[in-house]
Amino acid sequence: MSWLKLLTKLTVKTAVKEKHSISRAIDLANTLRKLDKFLLEKGYCQPYLLTDTILWEFVSQFTDINGCQSIIKYAVNIWKEEQWLIVSFTPRKYKRTQPKIETISEELLYQIYKNLELFPPLLERLFRLQLVLGCRIGELIRMPRQCLKKEGDKWFLLRWIAKRKRWQFFQIHPLVAELVREQQKFIDAEFGSDSNFDKLFCKISASRNDGVTGGGRCEGRFTVKPIYLSQVITHKIISKWLEDFSHLADLRDKDGKKFKLTSHMFRRTKASIMAYCEAEDEYIAAVLGHSSLDMLPHYRKRSLERLEKEADTKGYVDMYGRLTSFKPKKRRYQRLAELLKVSTPLGECHRPTMLGDCQYRYACLSCDHHRVMLEDKPKIKADIKSLEKDLEQAKATEKERRVTEINRLLDLLKTRLQGLKKLQNIKGKKVNGS
C-alpha cells in the first residue's frame, strides 16, 4: 500500500467520524485516489516531494476547481492536525461562473403533483417532504425515524444541517407532521416498531437486485410491487426513480421539451418560492440550511425575472403599492369573468364575487380589490396636486377632520404612485406624464 492510499483511508475515516455526508466521504476518497494516480504518473513517489505547486497542477485539471481545492484543503488540514504529513497548500481565488439555478416552473409542478401517485407511497412522501422543507436529499435520507416532537400544540422536526454539521429542531406545520407520522407508521409496519433500523426512509427496490422487471425502460419499476429493505436509501436509486418518472409522466416544459427531474430541483424551487414571496434572506438561509447568503441573490434574480414576465402581461398595483398579477377567479362561469372587473373613476375593481353590495361604495382607494395600471398614473398625479391644494385650504381654515382625511387619501395615492414607478422601471416603458 502506497503512503497516499494509507492517508486516504485514514482521512475518510476521520471525515466519517466528523459526521460529514456519505457523498462528501465518497468525493474525498475519489479525489485522493486520483491524486495518487497523478503523482505516480508524474514520478512523485515520496511524500516529501508534495508541494503547493504540484497540488495546484493537479487541482487545475478539474472542471470544478473550487470543489477539488476544497477537498484537498480539508485533507491537508487533517494531515497537519493529526501530524501525519505537513504539506503547504494555499487555496486560490478565481472568477466563478454564475451557477445555473434549475427550478420547477408552475406548469411542471402541476404535472408533477398530478402524477405523484405513480410513485410508491414511500417515495411520494419523500418528495413531498423535500419540497415543503427545502432539504438536501442527503439530509432527508439520514433523518432518524424518531424525528418528531410536540410541545403544546406545536410540532418540531429534527433535521441534519449538512453545511453547519449539526442537528436542529425546526417548527413545522401540523400537516407536515402528519406526513412524517404517516411515514413513521409505514416503517413500523414494514420492519416492526422495535427494529434496529433507525431511519425515516428505507431502501426501495423494484426487484431483488434493484433491476427493472416487466414493462418498458421507464415503466418497469412502476409496474412491479416494490421491495423494502432495512438499509439507507441511496441518492443513485432516488435519481433513477426520478429519471424514469420523468419519462413515464411525460414531463414537458412550456415549449414542449422533455424535462428531466432531479431531487435538488425540489430544494431550489422551495428557495425560489420563498424569494418570490419576499421572505427575508436570513430566513431563507435558515430554512435551507445554507452556511452563507452567497446563493440567495441568484434566487432573487430568478424571482425578479418572473416578476418582470408577469408585469409585461398583467401590470397592476394594489392599495399597498405592491405589484400584482391578480386575475379574477373564473371557476364555472367563464363568460361572466369580465363582469368581475368593474371600471371606476380611478383604476379597476377586481372584487372576487358579483353578489351583494359593496361596503366600500365611493371609497375605492381604501379597498383591497382596487387596482391601478400605468395608464392611471397621470390621473393619480393630477389628483395628488388637487388634494394638496385642498389640504392647504383646510389647514388655513383649521378644519382638522378635513386635514386628516386629505392626508389619508394622499398617502393612499402616493403609495400607488410608488408602486407604478416600480412597475414602470420593470417594464422599461415611458408613459405620458412621467
C-alpha positions in Angstrom: 0.0 0.0 0.0 1.4 3.4 -1.0 1.7 6.2 1.6 -1.1 8.2 -0.1 -3.5 5.2 -0.1 -2.9 4.9 3.6 -3.6 8.6 4.2 -6.7 8.3 2.0 -8.1 5.6 4.2 -7.3 7.5 7.4 -8.7 10.8 6.1 -12.0 9.2 5.0 -12.4 7.6 8.4 -11.8 11.0 10.1 -14.4 12.6 7.8 -17.0 9.9 8.8 -16.2 10.5 12.5 -16.8 14.2 12.0 -20.2 13.4 10.6 -19.7 14.5 7.0 -22.2 13.2 4.5 -21.7 9.9 2.7 -21.4 11.8 -0.7 -18.7 14.0 0.8 -16.7 11.0 2.1 -17.0 9.4 -1.4 -15.8 12.5 -3.1 -12.9 12.7 -0.7 -11.8 9.2 -1.4 -12.2 9.5 -5.2 -10.2 12.8 -5.3 -7.4 11.4 -3.2 -7.2 8.3 -5.4 -6.9 10.5 -8.5 -4.2 12.4 -6.7 -2.3 9.2 -6.0 -2.6 8.2 -9.7 -1.5 11.7 -10.8 1.6 11.6 -8.5 2.6 8.2 -9.7 2.4 9.3 -13.4 4.5 12.4 -12.7 7.1 10.4 -10.7 6.4 11.9 -7.3 6.8 8.8 -5.2 7.8 10.2 -1.9 5.6 12.4 0.4 8.3 15.0 0.9 8.1 15.8 -2.8 4.5 17.0 -2.4 4.3 20.8 -2.7 1.8 23.6 -3.2 2.8 23.8 -6.9 2.2 20.1 -7.5 -1.1 20.1 -5.8 -2.3 23.1 -7.8 -1.1 21.4 -11.0 -3.4 18.5 -10.0 -6.4 20.8 -9.0 -6.2 22.8 -12.2 -7.2 19.7 -14.3 -10.7 19.6 -12.7 -13.7 21.4 -14.2 -15.0 22.1 -10.6 -11.8 23.7 -9.4 -13.5 25.1 -6.3 -14.8 21.7 -5.2 -11.5 20.0 -5.8 -9.4 22.6 -3.9 -11.9 22.4 -1.0 -11.3 18.6 -0.7 -7.6 19.0 -1.0 -7.6 21.8 1.6 -9.7 19.6 4.0 -7.3 16.6 3.6 -4.2 18.7 4.1 -5.6 20.2 7.2 -6.4 16.8 8.6 -2.9 15.5 7.9 -1.5 18.5 9.7 -3.8 18.2 12.7 -3.1 14.5 13.1 0.7 15.0 12.5 0.6 12.5 9.6 2.1 14.8 7.0 2.9 18.6 6.8 2.1 19.9 3.4 1.6 23.5 2.3 -1.5 24.3 0.2 -3.0 27.7 -0.3 -6.4 27.9 -1.9 -6.6 30.4 -4.7 -9.4 32.8 -5.7 -10.7 32.6 -9.2 -13.7 34.1 -11.1 -16.7 31.9 -10.6 -19.2 31.2 -13.3 -22.7 32.1 -12.4 -24.4 28.9 -11.2 -27.3 27.6 -13.2 -30.4 27.6 -10.9 -32.8 24.9 -12.1 -36.2 25.3 -10.6 -39.5 23.7 -11.4 -42.0 26.0 -13.1 -45.6 26.2 -12.2 -46.6 24.3 -15.3 -44.2 21.5 -14.4 -45.2 21.5 -10.7 -48.8 20.9 -11.8 -47.7 18.0 -14.0 -45.6 16.5 -11.1 -48.3 16.8 -8.5 -50.9 15.3 -10.9 -48.7 12.2 -11.3 -47.1 11.9 -7.8 -49.3 8.9 -7.1 -47.3 6.9 -9.7 -44.5 6.6 -7.1 -44.7 4.0 -4.3 -46.1 5.7 -1.2 -42.6 5.9 0.5 -41.1 7.9 -2.4 -44.2 10.1 -2.8 -43.9 11.1 0.9 -40.1 11.6 0.4 -40.5 14.1 -2.5 -43.5 15.9 -0.9 -41.4 16.4 2.3 -38.4 17.6 0.4 -40.4 20.3 -1.5 -42.0 21.6 1.7 -38.8 21.6 3.8 -36.3 22.5 1.1 -33.9 19.9 2.5 -30.9 18.5 0.6 -31.7 14.9 -0.4 -28.7 13.7 1.7 -30.1 15.4 4.8 -33.5 13.8 4.2 -32.4 10.2 3.8 -30.4 10.3 7.0 -33.3 11.7 9.0 -34.0 9.5 12.0 -37.2 7.6 12.4 -37.9 9.3 15.7 -37.6 12.9 14.4 -40.8 14.5 15.7 -41.6 16.2 19.0 -44.7 18.1 20.1 -44.7 21.0 22.6 -48.2 22.1 23.4 -49.9 22.4 20.0 -46.7 23.0 18.1 -44.8 20.3 16.1 -41.0 20.3 15.7 -38.9 18.2 13.3 -35.3 17.2 13.9 -33.1 17.9 10.8 -29.4 17.4 10.0 -27.9 20.6 8.5 -25.0 19.4 6.4 -23.3 22.7 5.8 -23.4 23.5 9.6 -22.7 19.9 10.6 -25.4 19.8 13.4 -28.8 18.5 14.2 -31.5 21.1 14.7 -35.3 21.1 15.5 -37.5 23.2 13.2 -41.1 24.1 13.8 -43.3 22.6 11.1 -47.0 22.8 10.1 -49.3 20.1 11.6 -49.9 18.8 8.1 -46.2 18.2 7.6 -46.1 16.5 10.9 -49.0 14.3 9.7 -47.0 13.4 6.6 -43.9 12.4 8.8 -46.1 10.4 11.2 -47.6 8.5 8.2 -44.0 7.5 7.1 -43.1 6.5 10.7 -46.1 4.2 10.8 -45.1 2.7 7.4 -41.6 1.9 8.7 -43.1 0.4 11.9 -45.4 -1.8 9.9 -42.7 -2.8 7.4 -39.9 -3.7 9.9 -41.5 -3.6 13.3 -41.6 -0.8 15.9 -38.7 -2.5 17.8 -36.5 -2.8 14.7 -32.9 -1.6 14.8 -33.4 0.3 11.6 -33.5 3.9 12.8 -34.0 5.9 9.6 -37.3 7.6 8.4 -36.8 6.4 4.8 -35.5 3.0 3.8 -34.1 1.5 0.6 -36.7 0.6 -2.1 -36.1 -1.8 -4.9 -38.1 -2.9 -7.9 -36.5 -6.3 -7.7 -34.0 -8.3 -5.5 -31.1 -6.8 -7.4 -32.8 -3.4 -8.0 -33.2 -4.3 -11.6 -36.3 -3.4 -13.7 -38.6 -6.3 -14.5 -41.5 -6.1 -16.9 -42.7 -3.2 -19.0 -40.5 -0.7 -20.9 -37.4 1.1 -19.8 -39.3 3.7 -17.7 -42.4 1.7 -16.8 -40.8 -1.4 -15.2 -40.1 -0.2 -11.7 -43.6 1.4 -11.6 -45.4 -1.8 -12.5 -44.0 -4.3 -10.0 -44.5 -4.5 -6.3 -41.5 -2.8 -4.6 -39.4 -4.4 -2.1 -38.4 -2.5 1.1 -35.0 -3.2 2.7 -33.8 -2.1 6.1 -31.0 -0.1 4.6 -30.4 3.6 3.9 -31.8 4.6 0.5 -29.1 6.0 -1.8 -29.0 9.1 -3.9 -28.4 6.9 -7.0 -31.6 4.9 -6.5 -33.6 8.1 -6.0 -32.2 9.7 -9.1 -33.1 6.6 -11.2 -36.7 6.7 -9.9 -37.0 10.4 -10.8 -35.5 9.8 -14.2 -37.9 7.1 -15.0 -40.8 9.1 -13.6 -39.9 12.0 -15.9 -40.3 9.6 -18.9 -43.4 7.9 -17.6 -45.3 11.1 -16.7 -44.0 12.7 -19.9 -42.9 15.9 -18.2 -42.6 18.8 -20.6 -41.9 22.4 -20.2 -43.9 25.3 -21.7 -42.1 24.8 -25.0 -42.9 21.2 -25.2 -39.4 20.0 -24.5 -38.9 16.9 -22.3 -38.0 17.8 -18.7 -35.6 15.7 -16.6 -36.5 16.0 -12.9 -33.8 15.8 -10.2 -34.2 15.8 -6.4 -32.2 19.0 -5.9 -34.8 20.9 -8.1 -37.3 20.5 -5.2 -34.9 22.3 -2.9 -34.2 25.1 -5.4 -37.9 25.5 -6.1 -38.6 25.9 -2.4 -35.9 28.7 -2.3 -37.3 30.5 -5.3 -40.9 30.3 -3.9 -39.7 31.9 -0.7 -37.7 34.6 -2.6 -40.7 35.3 -4.8 -42.8 35.7 -1.6 -40.2 38.3 -0.4 -39.1 36.2 2.6 -36.0 37.7 4.4 -32.6 36.3 3.2 -31.7 35.2 6.7 -35.0 33.2 7.0 -34.4 31.5 3.6 -30.9 30.6 4.6 -32.1 29.2 7.9 -34.8 27.1 6.3 -32.5 25.7 3.6 -29.5 25.2 5.9 -27.2 27.5 3.9 -23.9 28.2 5.6 -23.9 31.7 3.9 -26.1 34.1 1.9 -24.0 33.7 -1.2 -26.5 31.7 -3.2 -29.6 33.8 -2.4 -29.0 36.6 -4.9 -29.4 34.1 -7.7 -32.8 33.0 -6.4 -33.7 36.7 -6.0 -32.7 37.2 -9.7 -35.0 34.4 -10.8 -37.8 35.8 -8.7 -37.3 39.2 -10.3 -37.3 37.7 -13.8 -40.6 36.0 -13.1 -42.0 39.3 -11.8 -40.8 41.1 -14.9 -42.6 38.5 -17.1 -45.8 38.9 -15.2 -45.5 42.7 -15.3 -45.4 42.6 -19.0 -48.7 40.9 -19.2 -50.7 41.8 -16.1 -49.3 45.0 -14.7 -51.5 46.0 -11.7 -50.7 47.8 -8.4 -52.8 47.3 -5.3 -53.6 49.7 -2.5 -50.4 48.8 -0.7 -48.2 49.7 -3.7 -47.4 46.0 -4.4 -47.1 44.7 -8.0 -49.7 42.0 -8.6 -50.8 39.7 -11.3 -54.2 39.3 -9.8 -56.7 37.6 -12.1 -60.4 37.3 -11.2 -61.4 33.7 -10.4 -63.5 32.4 -13.3 -64.5 29.0 -12.0 -67.7 27.8 -13.5 -69.0 31.0 -15.2 -66.2 31.6 -17.7 -68.2 34.0 -19.9 -69.1 36.2 -17.0 -65.4 36.6 -15.9 -65.1 40.1 -17.4 -68.0 41.3 -15.3 -65.9 40.8 -12.2 -63.7 43.6 -13.4 -65.5 46.9 -12.9 -64.2 50.3 -14.1 -64.1 53.1 -11.5 -63.2 56.8 -11.9 -59.6 55.7 -11.0 -58.4 52.2 -11.8 -60.4 49.0 -11.8 -62.3 47.0 -9.2 -61.4 43.3 -9.0 -63.9 42.0 -6.5 -63.9 38.2 -6.5 -67.7 38.0 -6.4 -70.5 39.8 -8.1 -73.0 39.0 -5.3 -74.1 41.6 -2.7 -73.5 45.3 -2.4 -70.0 46.8 -2.0 -69.2 48.0 1.6 -66.6 50.4 0.1 -69.0 52.4 -2.1 -67.3 55.6 -3.2 -64.2 54.6 -1.3 -62.2 52.6 -3.8 -58.8 53.9 -2.6 -59.3 52.0 0.7 -60.4 48.7 -0.9 -58.2 45.6 -1.2 -59.9 44.8 -4.5 -58.9 48.0 -6.2 -56.1 48.0 -8.8 -54.4 50.7 -10.9 -52.3 50.5 -14.0 -49.6 52.6 -15.7 -52.3 54.3 -17.7 -53.8 55.7 -14.5 -50.5 57.4 -13.5 -51.4 60.9 -15.0 -54.8 60.9 -13.2 -53.2 59.9 -9.9 -50.7 62.8 -10.2 -53.4 65.3 -11.0 -55.5 64.1 -8.0 -52.5 64.4 -5.7 -52.0 68.1 -6.9 -55.7 68.8 -6.4 -55.7 67.3 -2.9 -52.5 69.2 -1.9 -54.3 72.4 -2.7 -57.4 71.3 -0.7 -55.0 70.4 2.2 -53.6 74.0 2.2 -57.1 75.4 2.4 -58.2 73.0 5.1 -55.1 73.9 7.2 -55.8 77.6 6.7 -59.3 77.3 7.9 -58.2 74.9 10.7 -60.5 72.1 9.6 -58.7 69.3 11.5 -61.0 66.4 10.3 -60.7 67.5 6.7 -56.9 67.7 7.1 -56.8 64.2 8.5 -59.0 62.8 5.7 -57.0 64.5 2.9 -53.7 63.2 4.4 -55.1 59.7 4.4 -56.1 59.9 0.8 -52.8 61.4 -0.2 -50.9 58.5 1.5 -53.1 56.0 -0.4 -52.5 57.8 -3.8 -48.7 58.2 -3.2 -48.4 54.5 -2.2 -50.0 53.6 -5.5 -47.8 56.0 -7.4 -44.6 54.4 -5.9 -45.9 51.0 -7.0 -46.4 52.3 -10.5 -42.9 53.7 -10.6 -41.6 50.3 -9.7 -43.8 48.7 -12.4 -42.6 51.3 -14.9 -38.9 50.5 -14.2 -39.6 46.8 -14.7 -41.4 47.4 -18.0 -38.8 49.9 -19.1 -41.5 52.0 -20.7 -42.2 55.7 -20.6 -45.8 56.9 -20.3 -47.3 60.3 -20.7 -46.8 62.5 -17.6 -43.8 60.6 -16.3 
